[in-house]
Amino acid sequence: MTATELTDAVLAELRANLQALGALLDSLSEDDLQRRLAPNEWSVAQILLHLIHAERWLQPQLLELRRAVAPALPVPSIGGITLPDTESKLSLAELRWAAAAVREDTLRLLDGLDSAQLREPANVSVDGDIIDLSLRTMALTVADHQLFHLRQIERTLGKNSIRL
């Protein structure tokens, strides 16, 4: 796989993942947002808000990695939107907007990087611990986390698996 193909593959995975989320949101009703698999489980809306906030939480680490592996590249502007808190009652349109806005920030953080930069590990502080990570690992973790929770929402709603 060439450097360009690797970069394209990582970005394509993130975009496909967002499309899968969009397809799921298209299939939901406002009532579906409050459904739970069990009384002690998160509602569909809470799962979606968790996904949005988790991706936003990872963005400072992505930014730190970008600065470490590509110091000559300009730093993109991210995080300029205020996300709803996890207790907010949001409509489907609001959830779609927030998910898309956060994913666009993630994609901006990866924009302009080549394969070597995506794969190069760098020290990053995560909750006070210094660990070696690569942008590729972090980006694919974002995609995998979202896919896990999309499956959780499908189980909650009794829907068939989304095909990526």
C-alpha positions as CSV (number, residue, x, y, z in Angstrom):
1,M,0.0,0.0,0.0
2,T,1.4,3.4,-1.0
3,A,1.6,6.3,1.4
4,T,-1.3,8.1,-0.3
5,E,-3.4,4.9,-0.3
6,L,-2.8,4.5,3.5
7,T,-3.8,8.1,4.2
8,D,-6.8,7.8,1.9
9,A,-7.8,4.5,3.6
10,V,-7.8,6.1,7.1
11,L,-9.8,9.1,6.0
12,A,-12.2,6.9,4.0
13,E,-12.8,4.8,7.1
14,L,-13.7,7.8,9.1
15,R,-16.0,9.1,6.4
16,A,-17.7,5.7,6.0
17,N,-18.1,5.6,9.7
18,L,-19.8,9.0,9.7
19,Q,-22.1,7.9,6.8
20,A,-23.1,4.8,8.8
21,L,-24.0,7.0,11.7
22,G,-26.0,9.2,9.3
23,A,-27.8,6.2,7.9
24,L,-28.7,5.1,11.4
25,L,-29.9,8.5,12.3
26,D,-32.0,8.6,9.1
27,S,-33.8,5.4,10.3
28,L,-34.6,6.8,13.8
29,S,-37.7,8.6,15.0
30,E,-37.7,11.1,17.8
31,D,-39.2,8.4,20.1
32,D,-36.3,6.0,19.3
33,L,-33.9,8.5,21.0
34,Q,-35.3,7.6,24.4
35,R,-35.3,3.8,23.9
36,R,-33.0,1.6,26.1
37,L,-32.0,-2.0,25.9
38,A,-32.7,-2.3,29.6
39,P,-33.8,0.1,32.3
40,N,-30.2,0.5,33.6
41,E,-28.7,1.0,30.1
42,W,-28.1,4.3,28.2
43,S,-30.8,5.6,25.9
44,V,-30.0,5.9,22.2
45,A,-29.6,9.7,22.7
46,Q,-27.2,9.2,25.5
47,I,-25.1,6.7,23.4
48,L,-25.0,9.3,20.6
49,L,-24.0,12.1,22.9
50,H,-21.3,9.8,24.4
51,L,-19.9,9.2,20.9
52,I,-19.8,12.9,20.2
53,H,-18.1,13.9,23.4
54,A,-15.6,11.0,23.3
55,E,-14.4,12.0,19.8
56,R,-14.1,15.7,21.0
57,W,-12.2,14.5,24.0
58,L,-9.6,12.7,21.7
59,Q,-9.1,15.8,19.5
60,P,-6.5,17.5,21.8
61,Q,-4.4,14.3,21.7
62,L,-4.8,14.2,17.9
63,L,-3.7,17.9,17.8
64,E,-0.7,17.2,20.0
65,L,0.3,14.2,17.8
66,R,-0.1,16.3,14.6
67,R,2.2,19.0,16.1
68,A,4.8,16.4,17.0
69,V,5.0,14.5,13.7
70,A,4.3,17.4,11.3
71,P,5.5,20.6,13.0
72,A,5.8,22.4,9.6
73,L,2.1,21.9,8.8
74,P,-0.4,24.7,9.7
75,V,-2.5,23.9,12.8
76,P,-6.2,23.6,11.8
77,S,-8.9,25.4,13.7
78,I,-11.0,23.0,15.7
79,G,-13.4,23.0,18.6
80,G,-15.1,26.2,17.7
81,I,-18.5,24.9,18.5
82,T,-20.2,24.3,21.8
83,L,-21.4,20.8,22.2
84,P,-24.6,20.0,24.1
85,D,-24.0,18.5,27.5
86,T,-24.8,14.9,28.0
87,E,-28.1,15.7,29.8
88,S,-29.5,17.7,27.0
89,K,-32.7,16.6,25.2
90,L,-31.7,16.9,21.6
91,S,-33.6,16.4,18.3
92,L,-32.3,14.1,15.6
93,A,-31.2,17.1,13.6
94,E,-29.2,18.5,16.5
95,L,-27.5,15.1,17.1
96,R,-26.7,14.8,13.4
97,W,-25.2,18.3,13.4
98,A,-23.1,17.7,16.5
99,A,-21.7,14.4,15.2
100,A,-20.9,15.8,11.8
101,A,-19.2,18.9,13.3
102,V,-17.0,16.9,15.6
103,R,-16.0,14.5,12.8
104,E,-15.2,17.4,10.5
105,D,-12.8,18.6,13.2
106,T,-11.2,15.2,13.4
107,L,-10.8,15.1,9.6
108,R,-9.2,18.6,9.6
109,L,-6.6,17.3,12.1
110,L,-5.6,14.5,9.7
111,D,-5.7,16.7,6.6
112,G,-2.4,17.2,4.8
113,L,-0.6,14.4,6.6
114,D,1.2,11.7,4.7
115,S,1.5,8.0,5.5
116,A,4.7,8.3,7.4
117,Q,3.3,11.1,9.6
118,L,0.1,9.1,10.2
119,R,2.2,6.0,11.3
120,E,4.9,7.9,13.3
121,P,4.4,7.4,17.0
122,A,4.9,10.4,19.3
123,N,4.6,11.0,23.0
124,V,1.2,12.3,24.0
125,S,-0.3,13.0,27.4
126,V,-3.5,11.1,28.0
127,D,-5.0,11.7,31.4
128,G,-1.6,12.5,32.8
129,D,0.1,9.5,31.4
130,I,2.7,9.9,28.6
131,I,2.2,7.2,26.0
132,D,3.4,6.6,22.4
133,L,0.7,6.7,19.9
134,S,0.3,7.3,16.2
135,L,-2.4,9.5,14.5
136,R,-3.4,6.4,12.5
137,T,-4.0,4.4,15.7
138,M,-6.0,7.3,17.3
139,A,-8.1,7.8,14.2
140,L,-8.9,4.2,13.8
141,T,-9.7,4.0,17.5
142,V,-12.3,6.8,17.0
143,A,-13.8,4.8,14.1
144,D,-13.9,1.6,16.0
145,H,-15.4,3.2,19.1
146,Q,-18.2,4.6,17.0
147,L,-18.8,1.3,15.3
148,F,-19.1,-0.5,18.6
149,H,-21.7,2.0,19.8
150,L,-23.6,1.9,16.5
151,R,-24.0,-1.8,17.0
152,Q,-25.2,-1.1,20.6
153,I,-27.9,1.2,19.2
154,E,-28.9,-1.4,16.7
155,R,-29.3,-4.0,19.4
156,T,-31.4,-1.5,21.4
157,L,-33.7,-0.8,18.5
158,G,-33.8,-4.4,17.3
159,K,-32.3,-3.4,13.9
160,N,-30.1,-5.4,11.5
161,S,-26.4,-4.6,11.4
162,I,-25.3,-1.6,9.4
163,R,-23.0,-2.5,6.5
164,L,-19.9,-0.4,6.1
